[in-house]
Amino acid sequence: MNKWLYIAGLVIACQGNSLVRAQDVHFTQHFSSPLVLNPASTGFFRGDYRVGVNHKEQWPWAIESKFLTYNTSSAFAEWGLRGRKRKKKDWFGIGLITLHDVAGDGKLRMTEYGASIAFHKQLDREGRHFISAGFNAISNRRTIDFEAFRFNSQWRNGTGFDLSLPSGEFFSQNGFVDRYWDVSLGIQTSHRFWNDNGLAVNFSLHHINRPRETFLNSENRIGLRPMITLQGSIQGPYRFTIHPSMLFTTQKGALELVIGSNFTMPIDQDRFTAKQRLWWGLHYRSVDAIIPVIGYEIARTRILMNYDINLSSLSKASRGNGGLEISLIHIGSLRKNTKERQQIYCPDDMY
């Protein structure tokens, strides 16, 4: 009985905040994790390839950090397959992604490997409007280190838990490994308007096959997770560019709403030809956190850092601290003729 109570407590402790209680891990910088956000974004950028990494540390300064701390890391690579006929503006994108997450005192681990594919259709002659569709398939493996669990029989007065003492519980060696396949679909529309302002609208539906996620051979199905995002690009005064964004997602009654904006300013030349840019921004996750962002971009390589400042009732445990997140993304071209590459008009510079 103690074993099941402990596992239930572990799952509750790993949820991270009172608003976002869904089963999925997530990044605050949703605009820096395109393949996690929407498989339809695969290969949608101005270049031949895009690679990136993300890392998030959550609750590292909590009062009981051993129980509440978790971290998530991901890496991705994607390619745009446009072919040799440059006048034809439709293309495919393919991508690979891996994600690793560790949570809690029992080291609940999740490792994912997946692939995605998307098709991008140009809707007008000038290349200002696109529609995209894509899907991904991900292999997921979860484990728990049951030897790290703590039980009443291992408590020593005055010294705390002694894990060398017998727990009195019997665990199956194969009972704490879970594997399943997960499938998601997505669509995206992207538009350029007057003065080179732009808007991208994303809709994705995750876990459409409702995979079973369980360590106890139960019928626990992952809930469908619809997600809507808006990402814009507005040319402001004094060479500033404004990048407003919004994310809304829900899963089994849990909600997440993130709104805010990033800003960029070129360091050299003008906003369209600059090789270096400063990034900063401010975002708000409803009933949970305020999120400042800062970053730097050079030669199409961008690094962004943010810090979640906790505002919810959990701030008593976190002392107002949330977590640090960092992302690094590079977009490159395999073609020597940069003018030819730039003729492919797609608003990857939104993010």
C-alpha positions in Angstrom: 0.0 0.0 0.0 2.8 2.4 0.8 4.3 1.8 -2.6 1.1 3.0 -4.4 0.7 6.0 -2.1 4.3 7.0 -2.8 3.9 6.7 -6.5 0.7 8.8 -6.4 2.5 11.5 -4.4 5.5 11.4 -6.7 3.2 12.1 -9.7 1.5 15.0 -8.0 4.8 16.5 -6.9 6.1 16.4 -10.5 3.4 18.5 -12.0 5.2 21.8 -11.5 2.3 24.3 -11.1 -1.3 24.6 -10.3 -2.5 25.6 -13.7 -0.5 23.3 -16.0 -1.4 19.8 -14.7 -1.3 18.0 -18.0 0.9 14.9 -18.5 3.1 16.6 -21.1 6.4 18.3 -20.5 6.7 21.7 -22.1 9.0 24.6 -22.7 8.3 28.2 -21.7 10.0 29.2 -25.0 7.4 27.6 -27.2 8.7 29.7 -30.1 12.1 28.1 -29.7 10.8 24.5 -30.0 9.0 24.3 -33.3 8.8 20.5 -33.6 7.4 20.2 -30.1 4.9 22.9 -30.9 3.6 21.8 -34.2 4.8 19.1 -36.7 3.5 21.4 -39.5 6.4 23.8 -38.7 8.9 21.1 -39.9 11.2 22.6 -42.6 9.5 26.0 -42.6 12.3 28.5 -42.5 14.5 30.4 -44.9 17.4 28.1 -45.4 18.4 24.5 -46.0 18.5 23.2 -42.4 17.7 24.2 -38.8 19.2 22.7 -35.7 18.5 23.6 -32.1 18.7 22.5 -28.4 16.6 23.5 -25.4 17.1 23.0 -21.7 14.8 23.8 -18.8 15.5 23.6 -15.1 12.3 23.7 -13.0 12.1 24.5 -9.3 15.8 24.1 -8.5 15.5 26.3 -5.5 12.4 24.8 -4.0 12.3 24.1 -0.2 12.2 20.3 -0.9 14.2 20.3 -4.1 14.8 16.6 -4.1 11.1 16.0 -4.5 10.2 18.9 -6.7 13.1 19.6 -9.1 12.9 18.4 -12.7 14.7 19.2 -15.9 13.9 18.8 -19.5 16.3 18.8 -22.5 15.6 18.4 -26.2 17.5 18.6 -29.5 16.2 18.7 -33.0 17.3 18.9 -36.6 15.2 19.6 -39.7 15.7 20.1 -43.4 13.7 21.8 -46.2 13.5 19.6 -49.3 12.9 22.2 -52.0 14.5 20.4 -55.0 16.4 22.0 -57.9 13.5 23.9 -59.5 13.7 27.1 -57.5 10.7 28.6 -59.2 8.5 26.0 -57.7 7.7 27.3 -54.2 6.1 24.2 -52.6 8.3 21.9 -50.6 8.6 19.2 -48.0 10.2 19.4 -44.6 11.6 16.5 -42.6 12.8 16.6 -39.0 14.2 14.5 -36.1 13.8 15.3 -32.4 14.8 13.8 -29.1 13.7 14.8 -25.6 14.8 13.7 -22.2 13.1 14.6 -18.9 14.0 13.7 -15.3 11.6 14.5 -12.4 11.4 13.9 -8.6 13.1 11.9 -6.0 12.4 8.6 -7.8 14.0 10.0 -11.0 11.0 9.5 -13.1 12.7 9.5 -16.6 11.2 10.1 -20.0 13.1 9.6 -23.2 11.6 10.3 -26.6 12.9 9.8 -30.2 10.8 10.9 -33.1 10.5 12.0 -36.7 8.2 14.5 -38.4 7.3 15.4 -42.0 5.4 18.4 -43.4 4.3 19.8 -46.7 4.3 23.6 -47.4 2.0 25.0 -50.1 2.4 28.5 -51.5 -1.0 30.2 -52.0 -0.1 33.3 -54.0 2.3 34.3 -56.8 4.4 36.6 -54.6 5.0 34.0 -51.9 3.4 35.9 -49.1 0.8 33.3 -48.0 1.4 29.7 -47.1 -0.5 26.7 -45.7 1.3 23.8 -44.2 0.3 20.3 -42.8 2.4 17.8 -41.0 2.5 14.9 -38.6 5.0 13.2 -36.3 5.5 9.8 -34.7 7.5 9.5 -31.4 8.7 6.5 -29.5 8.4 7.1 -25.7 10.1 5.3 -22.9 9.5 6.0 -19.2 11.3 4.5 -16.1 11.3 5.0 -12.3 14.3 4.2 -10.1 12.4 2.4 -7.3 15.6 1.9 -5.3 15.5 5.6 -4.6 12.1 5.5 -3.0 11.8 6.3 0.7 9.5 4.5 3.2 8.6 4.7 6.8 10.6 1.7 7.7 13.8 3.4 6.5 13.4 6.4 8.8 15.9 6.9 11.7 15.1 9.5 14.4 17.7 12.2 14.4 19.4 11.2 11.1 16.5 11.0 8.6 16.1 8.4 5.9 18.6 5.5 5.6 18.2 3.9 2.2 20.4 1.0 3.3 17.6 -0.3 5.5 15.0 -2.7 4.0 11.9 -1.0 2.6 9.6 -3.9 3.3 8.2 -3.5 -0.2 8.7 -5.9 -3.2 9.0 -4.4 -6.6 8.9 -6.1 -10.0 12.1 -5.4 -12.0 10.0 -4.9 -15.1 7.1 -3.2 -13.5 8.5 0.4 -13.8 9.3 0.6 -17.5 6.7 1.9 -19.9 7.0 2.1 -23.7 4.5 3.4 -26.3 4.2 5.3 -29.6 2.7 8.7 -29.8 1.3 10.5 -32.9 0.5 14.2 -33.5 -0.9 16.2 -36.4 -0.8 19.9 -37.2 -1.6 22.6 -39.7 -0.2 26.1 -40.1 -1.0 29.2 -42.1 1.6 32.0 -42.5 0.9 35.4 -44.0 2.9 38.5 -44.9 1.0 41.8 -45.1 1.9 45.5 -45.7 5.3 46.8 -44.7 6.5 43.3 -44.3 4.4 42.6 -41.2 3.5 38.9 -40.7 1.3 36.5 -38.8 1.5 32.7 -38.4 -1.4 30.7 -37.0 -0.8 27.2 -35.7 -3.2 24.4 -34.7 -1.9 21.0 -33.6 -3.5 18.0 -32.0 -1.2 15.8 -29.9 -1.7 12.2 -28.8 -4.3 11.4 -31.4 -3.8 7.7 -30.9 -4.4 8.0 -27.1 -1.5 5.9 -26.1 -1.7 4.0 -22.8 0.8 5.4 -20.2 1.1 3.2 -17.1 3.6 1.5 -14.8 0.8 -0.7 -13.3 -0.8 -2.2 -16.3 -3.9 0.0 -16.0 -6.0 1.7 -18.7 -4.5 5.2 -18.2 -4.8 6.8 -21.6 -3.1 10.1 -22.4 -5.6 12.8 -23.1 -5.9 14.6 -26.4 -4.1 17.9 -26.3 -5.2 20.6 -28.8 -2.9 23.6 -29.1 -3.3 27.0 -30.7 -0.5 29.5 -31.2 -0.2 32.9 -32.8 3.1 34.4 -33.7 3.5 37.8 -35.3 6.2 40.1 -36.7 5.5 43.9 -36.6 8.0 46.4 -37.9 8.3 49.1 -35.3 10.0 52.5 -35.1 13.8 53.0 -34.6 14.6 49.7 -36.3 12.8 47.7 -33.6 10.8 44.6 -34.6 8.0 43.4 -32.3 7.3 39.7 -32.1 3.9 39.2 -30.2 2.9 35.6 -29.4 0.1 33.6 -27.8 -0.2 29.9 -26.8 -3.3 28.2 -25.5 -3.5 24.4 -24.9 -5.7 22.1 -22.8 -5.5 18.5 -21.7 -7.9 16.6 -19.4 -9.2 19.8 -17.9 -5.7 21.4 -17.4 -5.2 24.7 -19.1 -2.2 26.7 -20.2 -2.2 30.3 -21.6 1.0 32.1 -22.4 0.9 35.7 -23.9 3.7 38.2 -24.4 6.1 39.6 -26.9 9.8 39.5 -27.8 11.6 42.5 -29.3 14.6 42.6 -31.6 17.0 45.4 -32.6 19.8 45.1 -35.1 23.3 46.0 -34.0 24.7 46.5 -37.4 23.1 47.7 -40.7 19.3 47.7 -41.0 16.7 45.3 -39.7 16.5 43.3 -42.9 20.3 42.8 -43.5 21.7 42.8 -40.0 23.9 39.9 -39.0 23.7 40.7 -35.3 20.5 41.4 -33.2 19.7 41.9 -29.6 16.6 40.0 -28.2 14.5 40.7 -25.2 11.0 40.2 -24.1 8.4 39.7 -21.5 5.7 36.9 -21.3 3.0 35.9 -18.8 1.7 32.4 -18.0 -1.8 32.8 -16.7 -2.1 32.4 -12.9 1.5 31.1 -12.7 4.5 33.1 -13.7 5.9 36.2 -15.4 8.8 35.5 -17.8 11.5 37.9 -18.8 13.6 36.9 -21.9 17.0 38.1 -23.1 19.1 36.9 -26.0 21.6 37.6 -28.8 21.7 36.6 -32.5 24.7 36.5 -34.8 25.0 35.0 -38.3 21.6 33.3 -38.0 22.6 31.6 -34.7 20.4 32.7 -31.8 20.6 32.1 -28.1 17.7 33.0 -25.8 17.5 32.7 -22.0 14.4 33.2 -19.8 13.6 32.9 -16.1 10.2 32.0 -14.8 9.3 34.1 -11.8 6.6 32.2 -9.9 3.4 34.1 -9.0 1.0 31.3 -8.0 0.3 29.8 -4.6 3.2 27.5 -5.1 5.5 30.5 -4.6 5.7 29.6 -0.9 7.5 26.4 -1.8 9.5 27.9 -4.5 10.3 31.2 -2.7 9.0 33.0 -5.7 11.5 31.3 -8.0 10.5 29.2 -11.0 13.1 27.9 -13.4 15.8 28.8 -15.9 15.5 27.9 -19.6 18.0 28.3 -22.5 17.7 27.7 -26.2 20.2 27.7 -29.1 19.0 27.6 -32.7 21.0 27.9 -35.9 19.6 28.2 -39.5 22.1 27.4 -42.3 22.3 27.0 -46.0 24.2 24.5 -48.1 24.0 26.7 -51.2 26.7 29.2 -52.1 24.2 31.5 -54.0 22.6 33.3 -51.1 20.4 35.4 -53.5 18.9 32.2 -54.7 18.1 31.1 -51.2 16.5 34.4 -50.3 14.1 34.2 -53.2 12.2 31.5 -51.1 10.0 33.9 -49.2 8.9 32.5 -45.9 8.6 34.3 -42.6 11.0 32.3 -40.5 12.3 35.6 -39.1 9.2 35.8 -37.0 11.1 33.5 -34.6 
